[in-house]
Amino acid sequence: SQQGEEDPQALSIQEGENATMNCSYKTSINNLQWYRQNSGRGLVHLILIRSNEREKHSGRLRVTLDTSKKSSSLLITASRAADTASYFCATDAIGNTDKLIFGTGTRLQVFP
Amino acid sequence: DAGITQSPRHKVTETGTPVTLRCHQTENHRYMYWYRQDPGHGLRLIHYSYGVKDTDKGEVSDGYSVSRSKTEDFLLTLESATSSQTSVYFCAISADGGRAEAFFGQGTRLTVV
């Protein structure tokens, strides 16, 4: 079974609004990453957060990590139509940081 | 863009035939991964490699084998293709496993008829 599950599965918002996606995972981790996938393309790395970090920022992206709840959230502020894509979280695992396991993804649609 | 290419990009094959997909990198990264992507399942790990001739199974390895005889190439073989293996296959590379960002190829769309 997959390590991570994103919530919601799909999200539709207007340009300028904020988008929040959540990821829950099952086993303890060392690192959690977020990726973006435009339709029909490969995934592109957005941000990596380590288990000893609680929050990380990159441009309009803000990622939080709560290891006690085994969950992470990705916030995209002031969304643009170009942010329309699928977003995935990915984790390694305690005892095996070689693996990179992805969740099921959130499809974000941003309307102009 | 990271130097990672997948071949072929598209393939149609018949049930029961063997199929090999190739992933080639020019980044000298230690880790290489094969995933399949299906609607509703996100990306699922098939096999991965942590060095030349060092490979391990992922979540959905049944019916698949891999080989890595040199750093730059990671081959995925469907030993006897089935319709359930119709999917989009992605290769990824990483310098440091789950501790670093991964770079993805453009994907191979495989149809088994």
Boltz contact constraints between the chains, C-beta under 6 A:
constraints:
  - contact:
      token1: [A, 31]
      token2: [B, 98]
      max_distance: 6.0
  - contact:
      token1: [A, 31]
      token2: [B, 99]
      max_distance: 6.0
  - contact:
      token1: [A, 42]
      token2: [B, 104]
      max_distance: 6.0
  - contact:
      token1: [A, 42]
      token2: [B, 105]
      max_distance: 6.0
  - contact:
      token1: [A, 42]
      token2: [B, 106]
      max_distance: 6.0
  - contact:
      token1: [A, 42]
      token2: [B, 107]
      max_distance: 6.0
  - contact:
      token1: [A, 43]
      token2: [B, 104]
      max_distance: 6.0
  - contact:
      token1: [A, 45]
      token2: [B, 101]
      max_distance: 6.0
  - contact:
      token1: [A, 92]
      token2: [B, 98]
      max_distance: 6.0
  - contact:
      token1: [A, 97]
      token2: [B, 97]
      max_distance: 6.0
  - contact:
      token1: [A, 97]
      token2: [B, 98]
      max_distance: 6.0
  - contact:
      token1: [A, 97]
      token2: [B, 99]
      max_distance: 6.0
  - contact:
      token1: [A, 98]
      token2: [B, 50]
      max_distance: 6.0
  - contact:
      token1: [A, 98]
      token2: [B, 97]
      max_distance: 6.0
  - contact:
      token1: [A, 100]
      token2: [B, 98]
      max_distance: 6.0
  - contact:
      token1: [A, 100]
      token2: [B, 102]
      max_distance: 6.0
  - contact:
      token1: [A, 101]
      token2: [B, 45]
      max_distance: 6.0
  - contact:
      token1: [A, 102]
      token2: [B, 42]
      max_distance: 6.0
  - contact:
      token1: [A, 102]
      token2: [B, 43]
      max_distance: 6.0
  - contact:
      token1: [A, 103]
      token2: [B, 42]
      max_distance: 6.0
  - contact:
      token1: [A, 104]
      token2: [B, 42]
      max_distance: 6.0
  - contact:
      token1: [A, 105]
      token2: [B, 42]
      max_distance: 6.0
